[in-house]
Amino acid sequence: MFRIIDRYIFREVFRTWLTVTIALLCILLTNQFARILGDVAKDKLPKEAIIDLITLTGMQYLTILIPIGLFLSILMALGRLYANSEMSALLACKVGISGIYRPVLFLALPLVLFSAWATIDFGPKALMMIDEINTEARRNIDLDSIEPGRFIVDDGLGTVIYAEEINENGELKNVFFQFSAGTEGLEVVVAERGLQRDSDDDQRYFVLYNGKRYIGEPGTTNYTVMEFKEHGIPYILPEITEPKINVKTMIFSELFDFNDKKKNAEFHWRISIPISTLILVMLAIPMSKSEPRQGQYNKIFIGIVTFIIYFNLLSAGRSWLENDLIDYRFGLWWVHLIMLIAMTFIIVKDKNLHRRFFSKFRIKG
């Protein structure tokens, strides 16, 4: 049953976690949003793909933001209770350590399960979906993506398209089209108007009216000029290729091959995210302890450093597994063991258990 004190601690930690996570997510997504907008501006992605890419990227970011968000929120929320002497009052009322862990775990356990699902199942699928969106975007680049008064350059196809105006029907006015003519050099087409016609699923036609074609080598006088009333330029769409399968996009069941170094490293990395989330939650509670009027944010810097060390060790261990520098049976368990030892040390020091142990030893002696 949820007691009043449980609801109070739960509410304080939840509010802080929500604020921290949203703030960090907005910072990361702002950078990603700017990159995606840059790709849209360069016509590498359609405008319709923005929301899908931001959503998928945000879900991937949550796999890392949930551990750091929970860790910092517990340090901040409980640190405020210590700084305002509220925690001292609770402890004086015989609210034990279990009374602090219980409401925190009510929040943490669902988030740990969500983190496990996002890392083990959804994360690889999200990577596949992002790859599929990028592949489909390359096929969907057409005249609809042209903006009036702006040159559209496709480095992969070697084309340059320009239109002065575009009417409501999608018809282009005063069109400039440049593309490679093979051994003949470059072909430049200018026309009064143009539009797009679909031939089949793999080919489209840019149909231009009342214009001229220039074929030849740039910088020379060896070129040909032809006038036309109607000219169709075929455009072969890029082939749809299956997204490349690697260990990051494999389903979890395919990683149970401990003879494969990369699969073994990916397996341990995926299960390490929810495990590390739970360990950080357990570690944050004893770390948040501070003396009254010491300041509620005095442990934030130590917490950030602890998180950085933890995840850098996990990243280093993953790399060592991939390069067979450590035995596959060790996995990344040794990193979690180090953090558990650190947590045990903090709890023992906080409770003065070592002094009690040695004092009893001296008395017996």
Contacts in CASP RR format, 6 or more apart in sequence:
PFRMAT RR
TARGET T0000
AUTHOR 0000-0000-0000
METHOD contacts of the structure
MODEL  1
MFRIIDRYIFREVFRTWLTVTIALLCILLTNQFARILGDVAKDKLPKEAI
IDLITLTGMQYLTILIPIGLFLSILMALGRLYANSEMSALLACKVGISGI
YRPVLFLALPLVLFSAWATIDFGPKALMMIDEINTEARRNIDLDSIEPGR
FIVDDGLGTVIYAEEINENGELKNVFFQFSAGTEGLEVVVAERGLQRDSD
DDQRYFVLYNGKRYIGEPGTTNYTVMEFKEHGIPYILPEITEPKINVKTM
IFSELFDFNDKKKNAEFHWRISIPISTLILVMLAIPMSKSEPRQGQYNKI
FIGIVTFIIYFNLLSAGRSWLENDLIDYRFGLWWVHLIMLIAMTFIIVKD
KNLHRRFFSKFRIKG
2 10 0 8 1.000
2 103 0 8 1.000
2 106 0 8 1.000
5 90 0 8 1.000
5 95 0 8 1.000
5 99 0 8 1.000
5 103 0 8 1.000
6 99 0 8 1.000
6 102 0 8 1.000
6 103 0 8 1.000
6 106 0 8 1.000
7 103 0 8 1.000
8 103 0 8 1.000
9 77 0 8 1.000
9 78 0 8 1.000
9 81 0 8 1.000
9 100 0 8 1.000
9 103 0 8 1.000
9 104 0 8 1.000
10 103 0 8 1.000
10 104 0 8 1.000
10 106 0 8 1.000
10 107 0 8 1.000
12 77 0 8 1.000
12 78 0 8 1.000
12 80 0 8 1.000
12 81 0 8 1.000
13 73 0 8 1.000
13 74 0 8 1.000
13 77 0 8 1.000
13 78 0 8 1.000
13 103 0 8 1.000
13 104 0 8 1.000
13 107 0 8 1.000
14 73 0 8 1.000
14 107 0 8 1.000
15 77 0 8 1.000
16 72 0 8 1.000
16 73 0 8 1.000
16 74 0 8 1.000
16 76 0 8 1.000
16 77 0 8 1.000
17 69 0 8 1.000
17 70 0 8 1.000
17 73 0 8 1.000
17 74 0 8 1.000
17 107 0 8 1.000
19 73 0 8 1.000
20 69 0 8 1.000
20 72 0 8 1.000
20 73 0 8 1.000
20 76 0 8 1.000
21 62 0 8 1.000
21 65 0 8 1.000
21 66 0 8 1.000
21 69 0 8 1.000
21 73 0 8 1.000
24 65 0 8 1.000
24 68 0 8 1.000
24 69 0 8 1.000
25 58 0 8 1.000
25 61 0 8 1.000
25 62 0 8 1.000
25 65 0 8 1.000
28 58 0 8 1.000
28 61 0 8 1.000
28 65 0 8 1.000
29 54 0 8 1.000
29 57 0 8 1.000
29 58 0 8 1.000
29 61 0 8 1.000
32 53 0 8 1.000
32 54 0 8 1.000
32 57 0 8 1.000
32 58 0 8 1.000
33 50 0 8 1.000
33 54 0 8 1.000
36 45 0 8 1.000
36 49 0 8 1.000
36 50 0 8 1.000
36 53 0 8 1.000
36 54 0 8 1.000
37 50 0 8 1.000
38 44 0 8 1.000
39 45 0 8 1.000
40 46 0 8 1.000
40 47 0 8 1.000
40 49 0 8 1.000
40 50 0 8 1.000
42 153 0 8 1.000
43 141 0 8 1.000
43 145 0 8 1.000
43 152 0 8 1.000
43 154 0 8 1.000
44 137 0 8 1.000
44 138 0 8 1.000
45 53 0 8 1.000
45 133 0 8 1.000
45 134 0 8 1.000
45 137 0 8 1.000
46 137 0 8 1.000
46 140 0 8 1.000
46 141 0 8 1.000
46 145 0 8 1.000
49 133 0 8 1.000
49 137 0 8 1.000
52 129 0 8 1.000
52 133 0 8 1.000
53 130 0 8 1.000
53 133 0 8 1.000
56 126 0 8 1.000
56 129 0 8 1.000
56 130 0 8 1.000
57 126 0 8 1.000
57 130 0 8 1.000
59 118 0 8 1.000
59 122 0 8 1.000
59 123 0 8 1.000
59 126 0 8 1.000
60 118 0 8 1.000
60 123 0 8 1.000
60 126 0 8 1.000
60 127 0 8 1.000
62 114 0 8 1.000
62 115 0 8 1.000
62 118 0 8 1.000
63 115 0 8 1.000
63 118 0 8 1.000
63 119 0 8 1.000
63 123 0 8 1.000
63 273 0 8 1.000
64 273 0 8 1.000
64 311 0 8 1.000
66 111 0 8 1.000
66 114 0 8 1.000
66 115 0 8 1.000
66 118 0 8 1.000
66 277 0 8 1.000
67 115 0 8 1.000
67 273 0 8 1.000
67 276 0 8 1.000
67 277 0 8 1.000
67 280 0 8 1.000
67 307 0 8 1.000
67 311 0 8 1.000
68 280 0 8 1.000
68 307 0 8 1.000
70 107 0 8 1.000
70 108 0 8 1.000
70 111 0 8 1.000
70 277 0 8 1.000
70 280 0 8 1.000
70 281 0 8 1.000
70 284 0 8 1.000
71 280 0 8 1.000
71 281 0 8 1.000
71 283 0 8 1.000
71 284 0 8 1.000
71 303 0 8 1.000
71 306 0 8 1.000
71 307 0 8 1.000
72 300 0 8 1.000
72 303 0 8 1.000
72 304 0 8 1.000
72 307 0 8 1.000
74 104 0 8 1.000
74 281 0 8 1.000
74 284 0 8 1.000
74 285 0 8 1.000
74 288 0 8 1.000
75 284 0 8 1.000
75 287 0 8 1.000
75 288 0 8 1.000
75 299 0 8 1.000
75 300 0 8 1.000
75 303 0 8 1.000
76 296 0 8 1.000
76 297 0 8 1.000
76 300 0 8 1.000
77 288 0 8 1.000
78 87 0 8 1.000
78 100 0 8 1.000
78 284 0 8 1.000
78 285 0 8 1.000
78 288 0 8 1.000
78 289 0 8 1.000
79 87 0 8 1.000
79 288 0 8 1.000
79 289 0 8 1.000
79 290 0 8 1.000
79 295 0 8 1.000
79 296 0 8 1.000
79 297 0 8 1.000
79 299 0 8 1.000
80 86 0 8 1.000
80 296 0 8 1.000
81 87 0 8 1.000
81 90 0 8 1.000
82 88 0 8 1.000
82 288 0 8 1.000
82 289 0 8 1.000
82 290 0 8 1.000
82 291 0 8 1.000
82 292 0 8 1.000
82 294 0 8 1.000
82 296 0 8 1.000
83 290 0 8 1.000
83 292 0 8 1.000
83 293 0 8 1.000
83 294 0 8 1.000
83 295 0 8 1.000
83 296 0 8 1.000
84 292 0 8 1.000
84 296 0 8 1.000
85 292 0 8 1.000
87 289 0 8 1.000
88 292 0 8 1.000
90 100 0 8 1.000
97 285 0 8 1.000
100 285 0 8 1.000
101 282 0 8 1.000
101 285 0 8 1.000
104 281 0 8 1.000
104 285 0 8 1.000
105 281 0 8 1.000
108 277 0 8 1.000
108 278 0 8 1.000
108 281 0 8 1.000
111 277 0 8 1.000
112 274 0 8 1.000
112 277 0 8 1.000
112 278 0 8 1.000
112 281 0 8 1.000
113 274 0 8 1.000
115 273 0 8 1.000
115 274 0 8 1.000
115 277 0 8 1.000
116 271 0 8 1.000
116 273 0 8 1.000
116 274 0 8 1.000
119 270 0 8 1.000
119 273 0 8 1.000
119 274 0 8 1.000
120 252 0 8 1.000
120 270 0 8 1.000
120 271 0 8 1.000
121 251 0 8 1.000
121 252 0 8 1.000
124 248 0 8 1.000
124 249 0 8 1.000
124 250 0 8 1.000
124 251 0 8 1.000
124 252 0 8 1.000
127 248 0 8 1.000
127 249 0 8 1.000
128 243 0 8 1.000
128 249 0 8 1.000
131 243 0 8 1.000
131 244 0 8 1.000
131 249 0 8 1.000
132 243 0 8 1.000
135 240 0 8 1.000
135 241 0 8 1.000
135 243 0 8 1.000
136 240 0 8 1.000
138 238 0 8 1.000
139 237 0 8 1.000
139 238 0 8 1.000
139 240 0 8 1.000
141 154 0 8 1.000
142 196 0 8 1.000
142 204 0 8 1.000
143 161 0 8 1.000
143 170 0 8 1.000
143 172 0 8 1.000
143 195 0 8 1.000
143 196 0 8 1.000
143 206 0 8 1.000
144 170 0 8 1.000
144 196 0 8 1.000
145 152 0 8 1.000
146 152 0 8 1.000
146 161 0 8 1.000
146 163 0 8 1.000
146 166 0 8 1.000
146 172 0 8 1.000
147 166 0 8 1.000
148 163 0 8 1.000
148 164 0 8 1.000
148 165 0 8 1.000
148 166 0 8 1.000
149 162 0 8 1.000
149 163 0 8 1.000
149 164 0 8 1.000
150 162 0 8 1.000
151 160 0 8 1.000
151 161 0 8 1.000
151 162 0 8 1.000
151 176 0 8 1.000
152 160 0 8 1.000
152 161 0 8 1.000
152 162 0 8 1.000
153 159 0 8 1.000
153 160 0 8 1.000
154 160 0 8 1.000
157 179 0 8 1.000
158 179 0 8 1.000
158 180 0 8 1.000
159 177 0 8 1.000
159 178 0 8 1.000
159 179 0 8 1.000
160 176 0 8 1.000
160 177 0 8 1.000
160 178 0 8 1.000
160 179 0 8 1.000
161 175 0 8 1.000
161 176 0 8 1.000
161 177 0 8 1.000
161 178 0 8 1.000
162 175 0 8 1.000
162 176 0 8 1.000
162 177 0 8 1.000
163 172 0 8 1.000
163 173 0 8 1.000
163 174 0 8 1.000
163 175 0 8 1.000
163 176 0 8 1.000
164 173 0 8 1.000
164 174 0 8 1.000
164 175 0 8 1.000
165 172 0 8 1.000
165 173 0 8 1.000
165 174 0 8 1.000
166 172 0 8 1.000
166 173 0 8 1.000
167 173 0 8 1.000
169 195 0 8 1.000
170 195 0 8 1.000
171 193 0 8 1.000
171 194 0 8 1.000
171 195 0 8 1.000
172 193 0 8 1.000
172 194 0 8 1.000
172 195 0 8 1.000
173 192 0 8 1.000
173 193 0 8 1.000
173 194 0 8 1.000
174 190 0 8 1.000
174 191 0 8 1.000
174 192 0 8 1.000
174 193 0 8 1.000
175 189 0 8 1.000
175 190 0 8 1.000
175 191 0 8 1.000
175 192 0 8 1.000
175 193 0 8 1.000
175 194 0 8 1.000
175 208 0 8 1.000
176 188 0 8 1.000
176 189 0 8 1.000
176 190 0 8 1.000
177 188 0 8 1.000
177 189 0 8 1.000
177 190 0 8 1.000
177 191 0 8 1.000
177 206 0 8 1.000
177 208 0 8 1.000
177 233 0 8 1.000
178 186 0 8 1.000
178 187 0 8 1.000
178 188 0 8 1.000
178 189 0 8 1.000
179 186 0 8 1.000
179 187 0 8 1.000
179 233 0 8 1.000
180 186 0 8 1.000
180 187 0 8 1.000
181 187 0 8 1.000
181 215 0 8 1.000
181 216 0 8 1.000
184 215 0 8 1.000
184 216 0 8 1.000
184 217 0 8 1.000
185 215 0 8 1.000
185 216 0 8 1.000
185 217 0 8 1.000
185 218 0 8 1.000
186 215 0 8 1.000
186 216 0 8 1.000
186 217 0 8 1.000
186 218 0 8 1.000
187 213 0 8 1.000
187 214 0 8 1.000
187 215 0 8 1.000
187 216 0 8 1.000
188 213 0 8 1.000
188 214 0 8 1.000
188 215 0 8 1.000
189 208 0 8 1.000
189 211 0 8 1.000
189 212 0 8 1.000
189 213 0 8 1.000
189 214 0 8 1.000
189 231 0 8 1.000
189 233 0 8 1.000
190 211 0 8 1.000
190 212 0 8 1.000
190 214 0 8 1.000
191 208 0 8 1.000
191 209 0 8 1.000
191 210 0 8 1.000
191 211 0 8 1.000
191 212 0 8 1.000
191 231 0 8 1.000
192 209 0 8 1.000
192 210 0 8 1.000
192 211 0 8 1.000
193 208 0 8 1.000
193 209 0 8 1.000
193 210 0 8 1.000
194 206 0 8 1.000
194 207 0 8 1.000
194 208 0 8 1.000
194 209 0 8 1.000
195 206 0 8 1.000
195 207 0 8 1.000
196 204 0 8 1.000
196 205 0 8 1.000
196 206 0 8 1.000
196 207 0 8 1.000
197 204 0 8 1.000
197 205 0 8 1.000
197 207 0 8 1.000
198 204 0 8 1.000
198 205 0 8 1.000
199 205 0 8 1.000
199 234 0 8 1.000
201 237 0 8 1.000
202 236 0 8 1.000
202 237 0 8 1.000
202 239 0 8 1.000
203 234 0 8 1.000
203 235 0 8 1.000
203 236 0 8 1.000
203 237 0 8 1.000
204 234 0 8 1.000
204 235 0 8 1.000
204 237 0 8 1.000
205 232 0 8 1.000
205 233 0 8 1.000
205 234 0 8 1.000
205 235 0 8 1.000
206 232 0 8 1.000
206 233 0 8 1.000
206 235 0 8 1.000
207 230 0 8 1.000
207 231 0 8 1.000
207 232 0 8 1.000
207 233 0 8 1.000
208 228 0 8 1.000
208 230 0 8 1.000
208 231 0 8 1.000
208 232 0 8 1.000
208 233 0 8 1.000
209 229 0 8 1.000
209 230 0 8 1.000
209 231 0 8 1.000
210 228 0 8 1.000
210 229 0 8 1.000
211 227 0 8 1.000
211 228 0 8 1.000
211 229 0 8 1.000
211 231 0 8 1.000
212 225 0 8 1.000
212 226 0 8 1.000
212 227 0 8 1.000
212 228 0 8 1.000
213 224 0 8 1.000
213 225 0 8 1.000
213 226 0 8 1.000
213 227 0 8 1.000
213 228 0 8 1.000
213 231 0 8 1.000
214 223 0 8 1.000
214 224 0 8 1.000
214 225 0 8 1.000
215 223 0 8 1.000
215 224 0 8 1.000
215 226 0 8 1.000
216 222 0 8 1.000
216 223 0 8 1.000
216 224 0 8 1.000
217 223 0 8 1.000
243 249 0 8 1.000
247 255 0 8 1.000
247 262 0 8 1.000
247 263 0 8 1.000
247 265 0 8 1.000
247 266 0 8 1.000
248 266 0 8 1.000
250 263 0 8 1.000
250 266 0 8 1.000
252 267 0 8 1.000
252 270 0 8 1.000
254 263 0 8 1.000
255 263 0 8 1.000
255 264 0 8 1.000
255 266 0 8 1.000
255 267 0 8 1.000
255 270 0 8 1.000
256 263 0 8 1.000
256 267 0 8 1.000
257 263 0 8 1.000
257 264 0 8 1.000
258 264 0 8 1.000
258 267 0 8 1.000
258 328 0 8 1.000
261 321 0 8 1.000
261 322 0 8 1.000
261 323 0 8 1.000
261 324 0 8 1.000
261 328 0 8 1.000
262 322 0 8 1.000
264 321 0 8 1.000
264 328 0 8 1.000
264 331 0 8 1.000
265 317 0 8 1.000
265 318 0 8 1.000
265 319 0 8 1.000
265 321 0 8 1.000
265 322 0 8 1.000
266 318 0 8 1.000
268 318 0 8 1.000
268 321 0 8 1.000
268 331 0 8 1.000
268 332 0 8 1.000
268 333 0 8 1.000
269 314 0 8 1.000
269 318 0 8 1.000
269 332 0 8 1.000
272 314 0 8 1.000
272 332 0 8 1.000
272 335 0 8 1.000
272 336 0 8 1.000
275 336 0 8 1.000
276 310 0 8 1.000
276 311 0 8 1.000
276 314 0 8 1.000
276 336 0 8 1.000
276 339 0 8 1.000
279 336 0 8 1.000
279 339 0 8 1.000
279 340 0 8 1.000
279 343 0 8 1.000
280 307 0 8 1.000
280 310 0 8 1.000
280 339 0 8 1.000
282 343 0 8 1.000
283 306 0 8 1.000
283 339 0 8 1.000
283 342 0 8 1.000
283 343 0 8 1.000
283 346 0 8 1.000
284 303 0 8 1.000
286 343 0 8 1.000
286 346 0 8 1.000
286 347 0 8 1.000
286 350 0 8 1.000
287 299 0 8 1.000
287 302 0 8 1.000
287 303 0 8 1.000
287 306 0 8 1.000
287 346 0 8 1.000
288 299 0 8 1.000
289 350 0 8 1.000
290 296 0 8 1.000
290 298 0 8 1.000
290 299 0 8 1.000
306 342 0 8 1.000
310 335 0 8 1.000
310 339 0 8 1.000
313 335 0 8 1.000
313 338 0 8 1.000
314 332 0 8 1.000
314 335 0 8 1.000
317 326 0 8 1.000
317 331 0 8 1.000
317 332 0 8 1.000
317 335 0 8 1.000
318 332 0 8 1.000
320 326 0 8 1.000
321 328 0 8 1.000
321 331 0 8 1.000
321 332 0 8 1.000
347 353 0 8 1.000
348 354 0 8 1.000
END
